[in-house]
């Protein structure tokens, strides 16, 4: 139905909620001396639930630390809709130089440690934007400002975006 399940907020002690809570510590244990600060969620095909996992993981992390959720699926971003946000400027606009990062980050009401960078309204070659130096600079700025950044990406079997972003993330979680 296109609705993203917010099970972590609604059912934090459910099996799904517990799984999300275990996701970050399991990644952290993989690198005990240098825990990941950027996490990329990818799937092979659309509809495999990475946006749902990204959304719920961002809720879970924001309970403990400043967290950013980036909708890096510039073609069919779903993060704005999940938060009932009007589609506005976002990542694509930052990457094309049509918006400043500081003006594009959205604070989520009731979640003081969570900031969202929606996909935005840009047009053009999305793969080139994601692969650009500006994307690397944007991720570095987000990491510095927020501490922990979760990236939700386009499916890797159909688009280059997730593969390109995987080289810029500290850890990758593949759904599906």
N, C-alpha and C positions, 0 to 999 in steps of 0.2 A: 503493500500500500504506500510505500515511500516514506512512512513515518519511521523515525529512528527511535529505537527502544532505549529509554533512560532507566534501565533496570537498577543501576547502582544507586540512584537517588530513591527509587521507589521500593527496592528490595535489596538493601546492601548485604544482608546475610543469606541471600539465595545462592545456589551454586554458581550462577553467573556472576553475582557480585563478589563472591569469594575468589573466583578465578581472576577477575579484574584486579582485585587487591593483591593477588599473588604475582601478577605480571611484572610490575616494576621491581620488586625484590628479587625475582628470579633473574632479571637482566642485570641488576646491581651485583648479585653474587658472582656473575660471570666475570666481572671486572672489579674486584674488591678494592683495589688501590686507586682506581680511576672510574667511578661509576658513570654510566651514560648520562649525558645532559640533553641529548637529542635522540628521539625515538621515531622511527618511521614505521608506519603501518601500511602494508601493501596487500593486495590480493591479485590473483591471476586474472580474474574476470569480474565484471560488475556484479553487484548484489551479493557478495560473499561476506558482508558484515564488517568491513574494516572501519567504516564511519561510526557504526554503533560501538565498536570496541574503543576507537579513539575518543569518542564523546564520553563514554563511561570511565575510561582510564583518566581522562582529564579531570573529571569530577573527583575521582579517588585521590589523585595526586594533589589537587588543589586543597584538600583537607589538611595537607601537611606542609606544603611549600608553594611558592609562586610558580605557576604553571601557565604555559601558553599552548593554545591549540591552533594549529595552522591548517587551513583548508587548501592544500596544494593540488587539489583536483580542479584546475582552472576551467575545465570543460563542463563538468556537472557537479560542482561543489554542493554539498548537502549540509554543511555545518551551520550556515546562516538559518536555514529552515528548521534545523533541530532546536535552535535557540529562539525560534520565532522572531528572528531579526529581519528587517527589511533589507533586501539586497542593496548593498552600498559599496563604497570603495573598499578594496581589500588587497590581497597579495598581488594579483595581476596588475592592479593600478600602481602599486608600489614598484613592481618590476619594470613597468613601462615608463616610469617617471611622472605619472599623472597624479600621484598622491605621495605623501610622506608617511613613513611607517608609524610615527608617533600619532598621527591623526587617523590612522586606519585601525589601530588596535582598539578593540571594544572590551570594556569591563562588563562582566555578567552580573546582573542584579542578584544580590543574595549570596554571591560567591566571590568574596574579596580577593582571593588568591588566583582567580582564573581570568585570563585575558584571551580573546579570540581574534584571529586574523582570518576573516572570511575570504573566499576565493576572489570576490570582486566582480567587476563588470568589464574587464578588458577583453579586447578582441585581438586576434593575431595568431602567431605561431607559438602555441602554448609550450611545446617541447623546447623551443629555443629560449623562452623566458625562464623555464625551470632549470635549464642547463647553463644559464648565464652567470657571469661574475656577480651581478647584482643580487641574484638569489643567494649565493654564498655569503655575500655581505649582509643580506637581510637576516639569514639564519644566525650568523655570528652576533648581530645586534640583538636579536631576540634571546639568544642564549645568555648574553651578558646582562640584559635587562631583567629577564624572568627567571633564569636559573635552570628551568627544565622546559623543553619544548617537544610537543607531540605533533608530528606531521601526518596528515591523512592524504594519501596520494591516489592518483588515477590507477586503474588496473595495469599491471606490468606486461600482460600478454598483448595488449592492444596499443599501449602508448609507452614512449621512452621515459616519461616523467619519473616513475618509481625507481627505475634502474639508475637514472641520473642522481636522484635524491639519495639513493642508498650509499653513494660514495661520500655524502655530506652528513650522514647520520652516525651517531655512535653505536646504535643498535637498530636492528630491523626485525620486525615481527610480521610474519606472513600469515594472513588469514586464509580461509577457504578450506 
